[in-house]
Protein backbone atom coordinates (compact mmCIF):
# COMPACT_ATOMS: atom_id res chain seq x y z
CA UNK A 1 0.00 0.00 0.00
CA UNK A 2 1.29 3.44 -0.87
CA UNK A 3 1.98 5.67 2.12
CA UNK A 4 -0.56 8.24 0.94
CA UNK A 5 -3.34 5.62 1.09
CA UNK A 6 -2.73 4.68 4.73
CA UNK A 7 -5.02 5.95 7.50
CA UNK A 8 -4.33 9.42 8.87
CA UNK A 9 -1.96 9.83 11.80
CA UNK A 10 -2.83 13.50 12.10
CA UNK A 11 -5.79 15.43 10.80
CA UNK A 12 -7.08 18.98 10.90
CA UNK A 13 -10.62 19.88 9.85
CA UNK A 14 -11.27 23.59 9.46
CA UNK A 15 -8.68 24.12 12.19
CA UNK A 16 -7.55 27.72 12.68
CA UNK A 17 -6.05 29.93 15.33
CA UNK A 18 -6.86 33.54 16.08
CA UNK A 19 -5.05 35.50 18.77
CA UNK A 20 -6.58 38.50 20.47
CA UNK A 21 -4.29 41.44 20.95
CA UNK A 22 -4.96 45.00 22.09
CA UNK A 23 -5.35 46.12 18.50
CA UNK A 24 -7.87 43.38 17.75
CA UNK A 25 -7.94 39.90 16.32
CA UNK A 26 -4.83 38.50 14.63
CA UNK A 27 -5.30 35.43 12.51
CA UNK A 28 -2.19 33.31 13.02
CA UNK A 29 -3.61 30.51 10.93
CA UNK A 30 -6.69 30.61 8.72
CA UNK A 31 -8.91 27.52 9.01
CA UNK A 32 -7.36 24.68 7.01
CA UNK A 33 -8.11 21.04 6.37
CA UNK A 34 -5.27 18.58 6.18
CA UNK A 35 -4.65 14.90 6.68
CA UNK A 36 -1.23 13.34 7.21
CA UNK A 37 -0.91 9.61 6.48
CA UNK A 38 0.71 7.17 8.90
CA UNK A 39 4.36 6.61 8.20
CA UNK A 40 4.78 9.63 5.95
CA UNK A 41 7.50 12.27 6.16
CA UNK A 42 5.87 15.65 5.65
CA UNK A 43 7.64 18.99 5.69
CA UNK A 44 5.89 22.32 6.10
CA UNK A 45 7.47 25.41 4.58
CA UNK A 46 6.49 29.03 4.28
CA UNK A 47 7.66 32.50 5.13
CA UNK A 48 7.94 33.85 8.66
CA UNK A 49 4.49 34.47 10.05
CA UNK A 50 2.76 31.99 7.75
CA UNK A 51 1.58 29.95 10.75
CA UNK A 52 3.69 26.84 10.20
CA UNK A 53 4.78 26.63 13.84
CA UNK A 54 1.23 27.35 14.96
CA UNK A 55 0.00 24.39 12.90
CA UNK A 56 2.60 22.12 14.53
CA UNK A 57 1.67 23.38 18.01
CA UNK A 58 -1.98 22.61 17.26
CA UNK A 59 -1.06 19.02 16.42
CA UNK A 60 1.05 18.80 19.61
CA UNK A 61 -1.75 20.10 21.80
CA UNK A 62 0.46 23.01 22.91
CA UNK A 63 -2.27 25.38 21.82
CA UNK A 64 -5.98 24.86 21.14
CA UNK A 65 -7.61 25.77 17.84
CA UNK A 66 -10.06 28.68 17.95
CA UNK A 67 -12.00 27.09 15.12
CA UNK A 68 -12.41 23.56 13.77
CA UNK A 69 -10.88 20.41 15.24
CA UNK A 70 -7.48 18.78 15.31
CA UNK A 71 -7.07 15.05 15.65
CA UNK A 72 -3.85 13.67 17.09
CA UNK A 73 -3.00 11.04 19.67
CA UNK A 74 -0.99 12.90 22.30
CA UNK A 75 0.13 9.67 23.97
CA UNK A 76 2.19 8.64 20.95
CA UNK A 77 3.14 12.10 19.67
CA UNK A 78 6.40 13.75 20.70
CA UNK A 79 7.86 17.15 19.83
CA UNK A 80 11.36 18.42 19.07
CA UNK A 81 11.87 22.13 19.69
CA UNK A 82 14.11 24.46 17.74
CA UNK A 83 15.59 25.74 20.98
CA UNK A 84 17.23 22.55 22.24
CA UNK A 85 19.19 24.37 24.97
CA UNK A 86 15.94 25.49 26.62
CA UNK A 87 14.29 22.13 26.12
CA UNK A 88 16.89 19.75 27.54
CA UNK A 89 17.12 19.57 31.33
CA UNK A 90 20.42 21.24 32.28
CA UNK A 91 20.53 19.46 35.66
CA UNK A 92 20.52 16.05 34.04
CA UNK A 93 23.22 14.23 32.11
CA UNK A 94 22.65 13.13 28.51
CA UNK A 95 21.67 9.66 29.73
CA UNK A 96 19.25 11.05 32.33
CA UNK A 97 17.68 13.37 29.76
CA UNK A 98 17.03 10.44 27.41
CA UNK A 99 15.74 8.32 30.31
CA UNK A 100 13.28 11.15 31.03
CA UNK A 101 11.87 10.47 27.56
CA UNK A 102 11.69 6.71 28.15
CA UNK A 103 9.95 7.14 31.51
CA UNK A 104 7.44 9.63 30.10
CA UNK A 105 6.72 7.57 27.01
CA UNK A 106 3.78 5.68 25.65
CA UNK A 107 3.08 2.53 27.62
CA UNK A 108 4.84 1.63 30.87
CA UNK A 109 8.31 0.28 30.21
CA UNK A 110 9.61 -2.42 32.53
CA UNK A 111 12.74 -1.43 34.42
CA UNK A 112 15.14 -3.25 32.17
CA UNK A 113 13.29 -1.79 29.22
CA UNK A 114 14.19 1.80 30.14
CA UNK A 115 17.93 1.15 29.89
CA UNK A 116 17.41 -0.54 26.52
CA UNK A 117 15.29 2.34 25.24
CA UNK A 118 17.99 4.83 26.30
CA UNK A 119 20.76 2.85 24.61
CA UNK A 120 18.80 2.31 21.39
CA UNK A 121 17.68 5.93 21.17
CA UNK A 122 21.22 7.21 21.53
CA UNK A 123 22.35 4.76 18.86
CA UNK A 124 19.60 5.97 16.46
CA UNK A 125 20.90 9.54 16.64
CA UNK A 126 24.53 8.45 16.48
CA UNK A 127 25.61 9.48 19.98
CA UNK A 128 27.96 7.32 22.02
CA UNK A 129 30.45 8.09 24.75
CA UNK A 130 28.71 11.26 25.95
CA UNK A 131 26.14 9.60 28.22
CA UNK A 132 27.65 11.08 31.38
CA UNK A 133 28.21 14.59 30.00
CA UNK A 134 25.80 17.45 30.62
CA UNK A 135 23.94 18.89 27.59
CA UNK A 136 25.62 22.29 27.96
CA UNK A 137 28.99 20.61 27.57
CA UNK A 138 28.07 19.52 24.03
CA UNK A 139 27.93 21.36 20.70
CA UNK A 140 24.58 22.58 19.41
CA UNK A 141 24.30 19.75 16.89
CA UNK A 142 24.95 17.15 19.56
CA UNK A 143 22.46 18.77 21.92
CA UNK A 144 19.76 18.53 19.26
CA UNK A 145 20.68 14.85 18.81
CA UNK A 146 20.10 14.37 22.54
CA UNK A 147 16.72 16.08 22.28
CA UNK A 148 15.76 13.82 19.35
CA UNK A 149 16.96 10.72 21.24
CA UNK A 150 14.87 11.79 24.23
CA UNK A 151 11.78 12.09 22.00
CA UNK A 152 12.48 8.70 20.37
CA UNK A 153 12.95 7.04 23.79
CA UNK A 154 9.27 7.72 24.42
CA UNK A 155 8.48 5.31 21.52
CA UNK A 156 6.33 7.79 19.59
CA UNK A 157 4.53 6.94 16.36
CA UNK A 158 4.39 10.62 15.41
CA UNK A 159 7.33 13.00 15.71
CA UNK A 160 6.71 16.72 15.31
CA UNK A 161 9.81 18.84 14.69
CA UNK A 162 9.77 22.64 14.76
CA UNK A 163 12.73 23.97 12.75
CA UNK A 164 14.96 21.44 14.52
CA UNK A 165 18.12 22.22 12.56
CA UNK A 166 17.94 26.02 12.15
CA UNK A 167 20.10 26.71 15.17
CA UNK A 168 23.04 24.49 14.20
CA UNK A 169 25.86 25.21 11.76
CA UNK A 170 25.56 24.18 8.09
CA UNK A 171 27.80 21.11 8.29
CA UNK A 172 26.09 19.73 11.39
CA UNK A 173 22.76 20.42 9.70
CA UNK A 174 23.60 18.17 6.74
CA UNK A 175 24.59 15.36 9.13
CA UNK A 176 21.43 15.81 11.17
CA UNK A 177 19.29 15.69 8.01
CA UNK A 178 20.86 12.38 6.97
CA UNK A 179 20.43 11.09 10.53
CA UNK A 180 16.70 11.91 10.75
CA UNK A 181 16.07 10.41 7.29
CA UNK A 182 17.75 7.21 8.53
CA UNK A 183 15.70 7.16 11.74
CA UNK A 184 12.49 7.63 9.77
CA UNK A 185 13.16 4.74 7.37
CA UNK A 186 14.31 2.47 10.23
CA UNK A 187 11.38 3.14 12.59
CA UNK A 188 8.57 3.75 10.09
CA UNK A 189 7.12 6.54 12.21
CA UNK A 190 5.29 9.63 10.96
CA UNK A 191 7.42 12.78 10.93
CA UNK A 192 6.14 16.31 10.40
CA UNK A 193 8.98 18.80 10.16
CA UNK A 194 8.63 22.57 9.92
CA UNK A 195 11.45 24.39 8.16
CA UNK A 196 12.20 27.57 6.26
CA UNK A 197 14.87 25.75 4.24
CA UNK A 198 13.49 24.62 0.85
CA UNK A 199 16.40 22.20 0.26
CA UNK A 200 15.86 20.54 3.61
CA UNK A 201 12.14 20.27 2.90
CA UNK A 202 12.67 18.48 -0.43
CA UNK A 203 15.55 16.27 0.67
CA UNK A 204 13.63 14.80 3.61
CA UNK A 205 9.97 14.69 2.60
CA UNK A 206 7.46 12.61 0.66
CA UNK A 207 5.24 15.63 0.69
CA UNK A 208 5.90 19.34 1.10
CA UNK A 209 3.08 21.57 2.30
CA UNK A 210 3.54 25.23 1.44
CA UNK A 211 1.69 27.67 3.65
CA UNK A 212 0.62 31.02 2.23
CA UNK A 213 1.98 34.19 3.86
CA UNK A 214 0.33 35.76 6.91
CA UNK A 215 -1.51 32.63 8.01
CA UNK A 216 -3.73 32.51 4.92
CA UNK A 217 -3.73 28.70 4.76
CA UNK A 218 -2.33 26.07 2.41
CA UNK A 219 -0.83 27.50 -0.79
CA UNK A 220 0.37 24.21 -2.28
CA UNK A 221 0.71 20.54 -1.46
CA UNK A 222 3.56 18.96 -3.44
CA UNK A 223 4.40 15.23 -3.53
CA UNK A 224 8.12 14.60 -3.71
CA UNK A 225 8.87 11.57 -5.85
CA UNK A 226 12.60 11.06 -5.41
CA UNK A 227 14.17 7.64 -4.81
CA UNK A 228 15.54 6.79 -1.35
CA UNK A 229 18.02 6.70 0.20
CA UNK A 230 18.71 10.27 -0.79
CA UNK A 231 22.13 11.85 -0.39
CA UNK A 232 23.31 15.40 0.03
CA UNK A 233 25.53 15.17 -3.08
CA UNK A 234 23.79 12.97 -5.66
CA UNK A 235 20.13 13.66 -4.93
CA UNK A 236 20.62 17.40 -4.87
CA UNK A 237 22.28 17.28 -8.30
CA UNK A 238 19.44 15.47 -10.11
CA UNK A 239 17.14 17.24 -12.55
CA UNK A 240 14.07 16.05 -10.67
CA UNK A 241 15.37 17.62 -7.45
CA UNK A 242 16.18 20.90 -9.19
CA UNK A 243 12.72 20.91 -10.74
CA UNK A 244 11.06 20.60 -7.30
CA UNK A 245 13.39 23.28 -5.97
CA UNK A 246 12.41 25.78 -8.69
CA UNK A 247 8.71 25.00 -8.24
CA UNK A 248 8.79 25.39 -4.46
CA UNK A 249 10.95 28.50 -4.49
CA UNK A 250 8.46 30.12 -6.85
CA UNK A 251 5.60 29.16 -4.54
CA UNK A 252 7.30 30.46 -1.40
CA UNK A 253 8.59 33.67 -2.94
CA UNK A 254 5.29 34.57 -4.64
CA UNK B 1 17.63 49.04 62.37
CA UNK B 2 16.41 48.53 58.83
CA UNK B 3 19.56 50.24 57.60
CA UNK B 4 21.60 47.69 59.57
CA UNK B 5 19.76 44.83 57.95
CA UNK B 6 20.25 46.40 54.51
CA UNK B 7 23.97 46.95 54.88
CA UNK B 8 24.39 43.44 56.23
CA UNK B 9 22.56 42.19 53.16
CA UNK B 10 24.79 44.14 50.84
CA UNK B 11 27.80 42.73 52.63
CA UNK B 12 26.55 39.21 52.08
CA UNK B 13 26.52 39.54 48.32
CA UNK B 14 29.89 38.14 47.35
CA UNK B 15 31.87 40.22 44.93
CA UNK B 16 32.33 38.39 41.63
CA UNK B 17 35.89 37.44 40.92
CA UNK B 18 37.34 39.56 38.14
CA UNK B 19 37.61 37.80 34.82
CA UNK B 20 41.08 36.36 34.40
CA UNK B 21 43.18 38.35 31.98
CA UNK B 22 44.01 36.77 28.64
CA UNK B 23 47.72 36.96 29.26
CA UNK B 24 49.34 33.94 30.88
CA UNK B 25 48.67 33.56 34.62
CA UNK B 26 51.62 34.71 36.71
CA UNK B 27 53.47 31.72 38.18
CA UNK B 28 52.24 30.45 41.54
CA UNK B 29 54.13 32.00 44.42
CA UNK B 30 55.24 35.07 42.46
CA UNK B 31 54.26 38.61 43.47
CA UNK B 32 51.95 38.89 40.47
CA UNK B 33 50.14 35.73 41.54
CA UNK B 34 49.94 36.85 45.16
CA UNK B 35 48.20 40.18 44.48
CA UNK B 36 45.48 38.35 42.51
CA UNK B 37 44.94 35.59 45.07
CA UNK B 38 42.83 35.46 48.22
CA UNK B 39 46.02 35.67 50.28
CA UNK B 40 46.16 39.41 49.56
CA UNK B 41 42.87 39.86 51.40
CA UNK B 42 43.99 37.59 54.23
CA UNK B 43 47.17 39.62 54.62
CA UNK B 44 45.17 42.88 54.57
CA UNK B 45 42.87 41.58 57.32
CA UNK B 46 45.89 40.64 59.43
CA UNK B 47 47.36 44.10 58.79
CA UNK B 48 44.15 45.74 60.04
CA UNK B 49 44.29 43.63 63.20
CA UNK B 50 47.95 44.62 63.65
CA UNK B 51 46.99 48.29 63.27
CA UNK B 52 44.27 47.80 65.87
CA UNK B 53 46.81 46.16 68.19
CA UNK B 54 49.25 49.05 67.70
CA UNK B 55 46.63 51.74 68.34
CA UNK B 56 45.38 49.96 71.46
CA UNK B 57 48.83 49.27 72.96
CA UNK B 58 50.20 52.74 72.20
CA UNK B 59 47.38 54.37 74.13
CA UNK B 60 46.14 56.50 71.20
CA UNK B 61 42.68 55.18 72.04
CA UNK B 62 41.58 54.33 75.58
CA UNK B 63 42.37 50.61 75.85
CA UNK B 64 39.37 50.19 78.17
CA UNK B 65 37.19 50.88 75.12
CA UNK B 66 39.44 49.25 72.50
CA UNK B 67 41.41 46.47 74.16
CA UNK B 68 44.39 44.99 72.29
CA UNK B 69 43.53 42.12 69.95
CA UNK B 70 45.81 39.82 71.92
CA UNK B 71 43.83 40.54 75.11
CA UNK B 72 40.58 39.67 73.32
CA UNK B 73 42.00 36.44 71.85
CA UNK B 74 43.44 35.50 75.26
CA UNK B 75 39.94 35.80 76.75
CA UNK B 76 38.52 33.15 74.40
CA UNK B 77 40.03 30.21 76.30
CA UNK B 78 38.49 31.12 79.72
CA UNK B 79 35.20 32.12 78.05
CA UNK B 80 35.00 28.74 76.34
CA UNK B 81 36.08 26.98 79.54
CA UNK B 82 33.34 28.74 81.53
CA UNK B 83 30.88 27.36 79.00
CA UNK B 84 28.74 30.48 78.75
CA UNK B 85 30.08 31.56 75.34
CA UNK B 86 29.47 28.21 73.68
CA UNK B 87 26.19 27.83 75.56
CA UNK B 88 24.95 31.23 74.38
CA UNK B 89 26.01 30.54 70.84
CA UNK B 90 24.34 27.13 70.83
CA UNK B 91 21.13 28.62 72.17
CA UNK B 92 21.09 31.23 69.38
CA UNK B 93 21.95 28.77 66.62
CA UNK B 94 19.35 26.27 67.84
CA UNK B 95 16.53 28.81 67.67
CA UNK B 96 17.84 30.08 64.35
CA UNK B 97 17.81 26.59 62.89
CA UNK B 98 14.17 26.04 63.84
CA UNK B 99 12.98 29.43 62.53
CA UNK B 100 15.07 29.20 59.39
CA UNK B 101 14.08 25.61 58.66
CA UNK B 102 10.39 26.47 59.02
CA UNK B 103 10.85 29.52 56.79
CA UNK B 104 12.55 27.38 54.15
CA UNK B 105 9.72 24.84 54.09
CA UNK B 106 6.91 27.42 54.10
CA UNK B 107 8.72 29.85 51.76
CA UNK B 108 9.57 27.28 49.11
CA UNK B 109 6.11 25.70 49.23
CA UNK B 110 4.25 29.02 49.01
CA UNK B 111 6.67 30.34 46.37
CA UNK B 112 6.02 27.35 44.13
CA UNK B 113 2.25 27.50 44.63
CA UNK B 114 2.18 31.26 43.95
CA UNK B 115 4.27 30.75 40.83
CA UNK B 116 2.15 27.93 39.44
CA UNK B 117 -1.39 28.69 40.62
CA UNK B 118 -2.74 32.09 39.72
CA UNK B 119 -5.39 31.91 42.45
CA UNK B 120 -2.77 31.49 45.20
CA UNK B 121 -0.83 34.43 43.82
CA UNK B 122 -3.96 36.61 43.66
CA UNK B 123 -4.84 35.64 47.23
CA UNK B 124 -1.45 36.22 48.87
CA UNK B 125 0.27 38.92 46.84
CA UNK B 126 -1.37 41.97 48.51
CA UNK B 127 -0.78 40.64 52.04
CA UNK B 128 2.86 39.85 51.30
CA UNK B 129 3.49 43.24 49.71
CA UNK B 130 2.01 44.92 52.80
CA UNK B 131 4.10 42.93 55.27
CA UNK B 132 7.35 42.80 53.33
CA UNK B 133 8.46 46.46 53.72
CA UNK B 134 7.92 46.41 57.52
CA UNK B 135 11.33 46.26 59.23
CA UNK B 136 11.47 42.95 61.11
CA UNK B 137 12.37 44.53 64.50
CA UNK B 138 9.08 46.48 64.34
CA UNK B 139 7.27 43.15 64.76
CA UNK B 140 9.12 42.38 68.00
CA UNK B 141 7.04 44.46 70.47
CA UNK B 142 3.86 43.06 68.93
CA UNK B 143 5.14 39.50 69.07
CA UNK B 144 6.23 39.91 72.71
CA UNK B 145 2.56 40.52 73.57
CA UNK B 146 1.60 37.14 72.16
CA UNK B 147 4.71 35.02 72.62
CA UNK B 148 6.53 36.50 75.63
CA UNK B 149 10.29 36.96 75.60
CA UNK B 150 11.45 33.36 75.54
CA UNK B 151 12.46 31.15 72.61
CA UNK B 152 9.10 31.18 70.76
CA UNK B 153 9.54 34.93 70.22
CA UNK B 154 12.99 34.59 68.66
CA UNK B 155 11.97 31.62 66.53
CA UNK B 156 9.02 33.62 65.22
CA UNK B 157 11.22 36.65 64.47
CA UNK B 158 13.76 34.52 62.59
CA UNK B 159 10.91 32.82 60.73
CA UNK B 160 9.42 36.13 59.56
CA UNK B 161 12.80 37.59 58.68
CA UNK B 162 13.92 34.55 56.70
CA UNK B 163 10.56 33.85 55.04
CA UNK B 164 10.34 36.71 52.54
CA UNK B 165 13.63 36.34 50.66
CA UNK B 166 13.08 32.57 50.31
CA UNK B 167 9.47 32.95 49.21
CA UNK B 168 10.09 35.78 46.76
CA UNK B 169 13.12 34.26 45.07
CA UNK B 170 11.39 30.88 44.79
CA UNK B 171 8.40 32.63 43.21
CA UNK B 172 10.68 34.56 40.83
CA UNK B 173 12.53 31.36 39.90
CA UNK B 174 9.29 29.51 39.18
CA UNK B 175 7.95 32.39 37.08
CA UNK B 176 11.20 32.51 35.10
CA UNK B 177 10.72 28.95 33.86
CA UNK B 178 11.63 29.08 30.14
CA UNK B 179 8.47 28.66 27.98
CA UNK B 180 10.18 25.88 26.00
CA UNK B 181 10.80 23.92 29.20
CA UNK B 182 7.14 24.33 30.15
CA UNK B 183 6.13 23.17 26.66
CA UNK B 184 8.51 20.21 26.99
CA UNK B 185 6.63 19.10 30.11
CA UNK B 186 3.36 19.38 28.17
CA UNK B 187 4.58 17.39 25.16
CA UNK B 188 5.85 14.59 27.42
CA UNK B 189 2.42 14.65 29.06
CA UNK B 190 3.63 15.22 32.59
CA UNK B 191 0.96 15.56 35.26
CA UNK B 192 0.76 18.71 37.42
CA UNK B 193 2.70 17.06 40.22
CA UNK B 194 5.30 15.51 37.88
CA UNK B 195 5.86 18.95 36.33
CA UNK B 196 6.47 20.46 39.77
CA UNK B 197 8.79 17.67 40.91
CA UNK B 198 10.76 16.98 37.74
CA UNK B 199 10.80 20.38 35.99
CA UNK B 200 9.80 23.32 38.19
CA UNK B 201 11.74 22.52 41.37
CA UNK B 202 15.09 21.74 39.73
CA UNK B 203 14.73 24.64 37.28
CA UNK B 204 13.99 27.07 40.12
CA UNK B 205 16.57 25.56 42.50
CA UNK B 206 19.32 28.12 41.74
CA UNK B 207 16.89 30.96 42.52
CA UNK B 208 15.78 29.18 45.70
CA UNK B 209 19.39 28.92 46.82
CA UNK B 210 19.86 32.68 46.34
CA UNK B 211 16.93 33.28 48.68
CA UNK B 212 18.11 30.65 51.17
CA UNK B 213 21.57 32.22 51.37
CA UNK B 214 20.23 35.76 51.78
CA UNK B 215 17.90 34.52 54.50
CA UNK B 216 20.68 32.74 56.34
CA UNK B 217 22.46 36.05 56.92
CA UNK B 218 19.18 37.77 57.88
CA UNK B 219 18.33 34.95 60.30
CA UNK B 220 21.55 35.51 62.26
CA UNK B 221 21.01 39.29 62.30
CA UNK B 222 17.40 39.23 63.51
CA UNK B 223 18.14 36.51 66.07
CA UNK B 224 20.81 38.74 67.63
CA UNK B 225 18.59 41.84 67.39
CA UNK B 226 15.70 40.00 69.05
CA UNK B 227 17.98 38.86 71.87
CA UNK B 228 19.16 42.43 72.42
CA UNK B 229 15.60 43.79 72.54
CA UNK B 230 14.02 40.97 74.55
CA UNK B 231 16.95 39.09 75.92
CA UNK B 232 17.00 36.11 78.22
CA UNK B 233 19.98 34.35 76.65
CA UNK B 234 21.90 33.75 73.48
CA UNK B 235 24.93 35.32 71.87
CA UNK B 236 23.26 38.71 71.25
CA UNK B 237 22.24 38.86 74.92
CA UNK B 238 25.80 37.85 75.84
CA UNK B 239 27.25 40.83 73.93
CA UNK B 240 24.70 43.28 75.35
CA UNK B 241 25.13 42.03 78.91
CA UNK B 242 28.93 42.27 78.67
CA UNK B 243 28.66 45.85 77.44
CA UNK B 244 26.20 46.84 80.20
CA UNK B 245 28.43 45.27 82.86
CA UNK B 246 31.44 47.08 81.38
CA UNK B 247 33.08 43.73 80.61
CA UNK B 248 34.36 45.25 77.37
CA UNK B 249 36.72 42.41 76.49
CA UNK B 250 33.86 39.88 76.76
CA UNK B 251 31.77 42.08 74.47
CA UNK B 252 34.50 41.93 71.84
CA UNK B 253 34.74 38.17 72.34
CA UNK B 254 31.03 37.92 71.49
CA UNK B 255 31.39 40.11 68.41
CA UNK B 256 34.40 38.13 67.16
CA UNK B 257 32.44 34.95 67.65
CA UNK B 258 29.53 36.31 65.57
CA UNK B 259 31.90 37.33 62.78
CA UNK B 260 33.44 33.87 62.62
CA UNK B 261 30.05 32.10 62.83
CA UNK B 262 28.56 34.29 60.10
CA UNK B 263 31.53 33.58 57.86
CA UNK B 264 31.39 29.84 58.57
CA UNK B 265 27.63 29.67 57.87
CA UNK B 266 28.07 31.31 54.48
CA UNK B 267 31.08 29.15 53.67
CA UNK B 268 29.17 25.98 54.58
CA UNK B 269 26.19 27.11 52.56
CA UNK B 270 28.28 27.65 49.44
CA UNK B 271 29.75 24.16 49.86
CA UNK B 272 26.24 22.68 50.04
CA UNK B 273 25.20 24.70 47.00
CA UNK B 274 28.08 23.34 44.93
CA UNK B 275 26.95 19.79 45.69
CA UNK B 276 23.20 20.42 45.37
CA UNK B 277 23.14 22.37 42.10
CA UNK B 278 26.39 21.48 40.30
CA UNK B 279 24.99 22.37 36.88
CA UNK B 280 24.52 25.94 38.08
CA UNK B 281 27.76 26.35 40.01
CA UNK B 282 29.87 24.77 37.32
CA UNK B 283 28.12 24.89 34.04
CA UNK B 284 25.72 27.71 33.44
CA UNK B 285 28.51 30.15 32.67
CA UNK B 286 30.54 27.80 30.54
CA UNK B 287 29.60 28.03 26.88
CA UNK B 288 29.54 24.97 24.71
CA UNK B 289 32.23 24.79 22.08
CA UNK B 290 30.64 24.21 18.71
Contacts between the chains, C-beta under 8 A, distances in Angstrom:
chain1	res1	chain2	res2	distance
A	60	B	186	7.8
A	60	B	187	5.6
A	61	B	186	7.1
A	61	B	187	7.8
A	62	B	183	5.5
A	62	B	186	5.9
A	62	B	187	6.9
A	74	B	189	6.1
A	75	B	189	6.9
A	77	B	187	7.7
A	78	B	187	6.2
A	78	B	188	7.3
A	79	B	183	7.5
A	79	B	184	7.9
A	79	B	187	4.0
A	81	B	180	5.3
A	81	B	183	6.9
A	81	B	184	7.0
A	83	B	180	5.0
A	86	B	178	4.4
A	86	B	179	7.9
A	86	B	180	3.8
A	86	B	181	6.0
A	87	B	180	5.0
A	87	B	181	6.7
A	87	B	183	7.8
A	87	B	184	4.9
A	89	B	181	7.8
A	89	B	199	7.5
A	89	B	202	7.1
A	89	B	203	8.0
A	90	B	279	5.0
A	90	B	283	6.9
A	90	B	284	7.3
A	91	B	202	4.6
A	91	B	203	7.8
A	91	B	205	7.5
A	91	B	277	7.2
A	91	B	279	4.7
A	100	B	188	7.3
A	100	B	198	7.3
A	101	B	188	7.0
A	104	B	188	4.0
A	104	B	189	6.5
A	104	B	190	6.2
A	104	B	194	7.7
A	134	B	279	6.0
A	134	B	283	5.7
A	136	B	279	7.5
A	136	B	283	5.1
A	136	B	284	7.4
A	136	B	286	6.7
A	136	B	288	5.8
A	137	B	283	7.1
A	137	B	286	7.5
A	137	B	288	6.5
A	138	B	288	5.9
A	139	B	288	5.8
A	139	B	289	6.7
A	139	B	290	4.6
A	140	B	288	6.9
A	140	B	290	5.7
A	141	B	290	7.7
A	143	B	288	7.3
A	154	B	188	6.8
A	169	B	290	6.3
